[in-house]
Amino acid sequence: MSLRSLNIPVIDFVGKRKIALIFSAILLIASIASLGLQGLKFGIDFTGGTLIELGYEKTADLENIRTKLAEAQYEGANVQYFGSDTEVLIQLEPQATSSAKLSSSIIRMLGDGIDVRRVEFVGPKVGEELTNDGGLAMLYALIGILIYVAFRFEYRFALGSIAAIVHDVIITLGVFSILQIEFDLTVLAAILAVIGYSLNDTIVVFDRIRENFLATRHVEPEPIVNEALNQTLSRTIMTSLTTLLVLLALFYLGGEVINSFAGALIVGVVIGTYSSIYVASSMILALGISKEDMLPSEKEKKEIDARP
Amino acid sequence: MNHYAAWKNVLIVFFLFILGLFALPNLYGSDLAIQISGSGNYDVSQRDLDKIKDTLSDNGVGFKSISLEDKNVLIRFNDSQTQLSSKAILKDSLTRNYVVALNLAPSIPQWLSGMGGKAMSLGLDLRGGVHFLLEVDMDAVTTMALDRYYNELRAELRKDKLYKKIRKEDNLLLVSFKSEALKNEAKKVIKNDLPDLVIAEGTEQELELGFEISATAQADAKLGALKQNITTLRNRVNELGVAEPIIQQQGTERIVVQLPGVQDTARAKEILGAVATIEFRMVDEKNDVQTAIQSGKTPTGSKIYKFKDGRPLLLKTNVITTGENIVDASSSMDENNQPSVSIVLDSSGGRSMLDTTKEFLGYRMAVVFIENQVETVMEDGVAVKKRTKTQDIINAATIQGTFSNRFQITGLDSAREATNLALLLRAGSLSAPVEIIEERTIGPSLGSDNIQKGLISVLVGFALVLIFMAWRYRVFGLVANLALTLNLITIISILSLIQATLTLPGIAGIVLTVGMAVDANVLIFERIKEEIRSSKNIQKAISLGYEKALLTIADANITTLIASIVLFSFGTGPIKGFAVTLTIGIITSMFTAIIVSRAIINLIYGGKKVEELAI
């Protein structure tokens, strides 16, 4: 029974994979170029430094704050409004002498009656450690996933899902680099969540591809993959939409602190949805998946045949 | 077909009931409260409670309730003004055996808290407070240990006059000998009597030996310094009056200090990181300080010290007594309305003070304030620790009469300085300098903003999903919505049960699980639709839909689970908070989206003749 007889619109995803390849290539090249040329705008979690968020009763005078900081000879101070014009975010690069006392003296210098909303100080050594830990967490997550998928499916599927993940992570990082949005620890958490999400999507499609290979007598992989993509399409869209609804609520209502976290996830979910349809399946087709790969191996078959 | 056995349904309802019960405490708000606990080994009792009650009613303070919970007296108030004024009253009336701290006390009814029901604890980003990561200067610990062993080694070898000379070099104690026989004798003695010292590889020469501190002894010294510092920090935090502080060892050389609700973070920083003490020394009246400076030769037995304003003074090198002999200190204003610190010495400190003041009546005695600091500075792009030691004379006054263990010192710049000094002297000194290497402070206003915004975004996101699902899947959508609601309750319940700390990234994790939990139901429902389209019997379609989707859901969730467990193990701070709720959410969503939703669908459609599904 074909999908068409069931009144399901059949989209030729697999046939369009050349176009998708070009599209992905453009995004990847742009991302890598931006990451290579201007890099990420790392927050103080990774660079070390001091961050102070202040709440003023009236509109804050940024120039005045900048002048005061310059007079006191603080290097690399970045002063900007945060959320509204009564809130100010001051960020300082690591100074010659990095210490937690810095924030206290700045707050004292700017005067009384200011609501100190947030102070973060990260020493240079800690920043370095957080960067290493973050990188390691990402690496371990990828290895864990690779092993599980190779074990549950087949190595080509594992490579396909990793390709999709790397694709998604690079493009999400690329968006952060191109727009120069600050990259801090919570964004790193979001990137890791994107890995989980993208994988979730990919596995659902792979599961269906495997099932279809086993259920039909067709041997051509392309139509089988295409059918699986169409069968899971409404689920893919539904899930992406519900997740996006929640993320949009977070993005618009969750406050400034959670803003870049939600932003990273929104980008990641959109890219992840696209990649589970185009990237992961194109990859396994390119690696030459066939019906035989889905069947129990020769050794297992013999064991089954040997049974009385 | 599509029928759960009665026991299965009962079990599901039972589980949900229990989980719901433990989620319940979160619905109750909390009261403004003052928490009074004993400092050190002292436990507060019913007698203290009665005393506190009397004090409050004598001052005409109205409070909501007062009770003794977990060795704490908890007084609940209706408004923050009474809370703050009561804190001042109690702080004045109670001795320093008590820690008086502002707190929020959950107002959970007795029957619920009796069963162990507790609300989730809120992280610092939601309630406001300070998080510090302190690093103990372990190089300083090693140096101090080497000094100690230097003295011990010399004392040991001097007994039989074994050595010629001992000197310190890097981390080594180099001993030279007159003969090889003496060297071998020394080897034996050290092996027996100072086993913590071992001969460093490649240092043995004909008439010389190099000792180093053994690895275990070094590790012991470091651990000892860390533990001692934790104790001192705990004392200092108690002095600051913070409810539910966390002071924990992290790794081998770091200490985490979390102070919920602290508003004056500048003071907290000053107090926690300070390695300060005082010393009492006699002024060298026989020699002139200016001649000493000009000639560049300080008289033997004396040393040049400076006042804070730079004026030099010659002080004797012999110390009369130090901060270590101080058992109590409190700040006050003296008769001239100058800030002062009243000091009580222990018996040995008191004795030497008495001897000194008797002998040197009419001469001047100086109080020297000593502070050790360690800071990280960037030198050519490399982070290097810089140690500074400041020694300031705060006061040099003529001894007017003899005194022993009780006296006052003046000469402090401000009342704040006097309070801080008194506090540091009381709480004891840190055994090694510490440096704050990470600080995260969330002010109270941002904390409450975060709670509010987090709550609203969860509710709005949740409502959007509910509407969307009901629109798309009709009856099945409503079932999924019920399952989703139960999932949210289950997550909250489990977070409360394991007393996990809810943070803002944690809320984000919950929001994300809401989105992803729907996925399981979407997978099932789409599969049922497909089965119906291939004209299967409706009951069979439901059953097959659940069955076939199950494997996919399991695969998808296990991979996400791997990712979130990795996050949990390697992540720190915000990442960890996110991973905890995501992990719990994935697991609970399997229960609610598969088992609970199936049970409800079975109750609605199971065993009936259904013409068409509302899906």
Interface residues (C-beta under 8 A of the other chain):
Chain A: M1 L6 N7 I8 E53 G55 P94 A96 T97 S98 S99 A100 K101 S103 S104 I107 R108 D115 V116 R117 R118 V119 E120 F121 V122 G123 P124 K125 V126 L130 D133 G134 L136 A137 Y140 A141 G144 I145 Y148 V149 R152 L185 T186 L188 A189 L192 A193 I195 G196 Y197 L199 N200 I203 V204 D207 R208 E211 Q231 T232 S234 R235 M238 T239 L241 T242 T243 L244 L245 V246 L247 L248 A249 L250 Y252 L253 G254 G255 V257 I258 F261 A262 L265
Chain B: D125 F132 L133 E135 T265 A266 K269 E270 G273 E375 T376 V377 M378 A383 K386 E435 I436 I437 E438 E439 R440 T441 I442 G443 S445 L446 D449 N450 K453 G454 I456 S457 V458 V460 G461 F462 L464 V465 F468 M469 R472 L504 P505 A508 V511 L512 V514 G515 M516 V518 D519 V522 L523 E526 E530 R533 S534 K548 L551 T552 D555 A556 N557 I558 T559 T560 I562 A563 S564 V566 L567 S569 F570 G571 T572 G573 P574 I575 F578 A579 L582
